[in-house]
C-alpha cells in the first residue's frame, strides 16, 4: 500500500441517476473502484455487503472497491443520486481501465 502523502485521486466517471418504484426500483453491482454516493432528493435503502442503510437527502457514502451493493426504492417519490467512481492512487492503467454500467443504470457512462 502506498503512503497517504502519495494520494493522487483519479475519477473514472461521474453522473446522476433518478430512481423510484416504477423506474429502476432495484440495482445490484460490485465495482472495482471506490464509489462516492450523494443523495440530493428522496430516499432509498442501500445495502453494502449485507448491511442496510437508509439513503435520504444529504446522505453521503463512500463504498470501497469489490463490495456487493444494492439500492432498493419502494416509493413513487423520485430519489436523485449523484455518483463518482474513483481510485485513491492514479496508476499507469487508470485511464484505460474498463468501466461498465451497472445493471439497470441507464445514465452511467453518458
N, C-alpha and C positions, 0 to 999 in steps of 0.2 A: 504494500500500500504506500502511496506517495504521501509525503508530509503535507499538512494543511497549507503551508505557505506556498505550495506549488499549485493551489487551486486555479483552474482555468476553465470555468464552466463553458459548455458548448451546447447550444439549443438546436435540437434536430427539427422540431416543428412545434407550432402552436395553433390554437384555434378555439372555436366556440361550438357547443352543441346545445340544442334545446330538446328537452325530453318531457313527456307526460304519459299518462296511462294509455293513450291511443297512439302516440308516436314515440318509438324507441323506449318501451317500458322496461327493458332489461338488456344489459350489455355485460359480457364476460370478456376478460382479457388478461394477458400476462405479458408485460412489456420487458424489453431487455435494457431499458434505461430508466432513470428516475422520472416520475410524473408529478408535476405541480398542478393541483386542482384548486380552483377558486369558484365558489358559488355566488352568483350575483342576484338570483331570483329563485323563489320556490324552495322545495325540499325534496330529498330522496334518501334512500338507505344505501350506504356504501359499505360493502363487505370486502375486507382485505385479509386474506389467509384465515378466513373463518371468524374474524372479529368484525362485528357490525357497529357502524356509527351512523348517526343522523347527519346528513349534509343539509344545511339550511343557509339562507342568505348570510354572507360574511364568513362562511367556513372556508378555511384554507388548509389543505393537506399536502404532504409530500409522501409519495409512495415509492419505496425503494425498488430497484430492479428485481425481476423474477418473482414477484409476489402475485398470487392469483387475486384478481379483484372482480367485483360485480357491482353494478349500480342498478337499483330497483326503484321504479316510480309507481305509485299506486293512486296518484291524484290526477285529475284533469287539469290542474294548475300547471303551467309551464315551469320547468326547472331549467335555469340557464347556467351552464357550466363552462368556464374557460379552463383550458389546459395547456400545459407546456411540457414537452418531452425533452429531457436534458441529461447530460453527464457532467459530473463534477470536474473531470480532467479531460481535456481535449487530447485525443490520441491521433496517430497518423491516419487511421482508418475512419475517424469520426465523420468526415464529410461524405464518405461513400457507404456508410453502414445503411443497410436497407431498413426502411420503416414502413410497415404495412398497416392499413386501417384496422381497427378492432372490429369485431363482429357487430354489425348494425350501425356503425358510426359513419354516417354518410358525409359528415362535414370535414373529417380529418383528412389532411393531405391536400386540401384545396388552397 
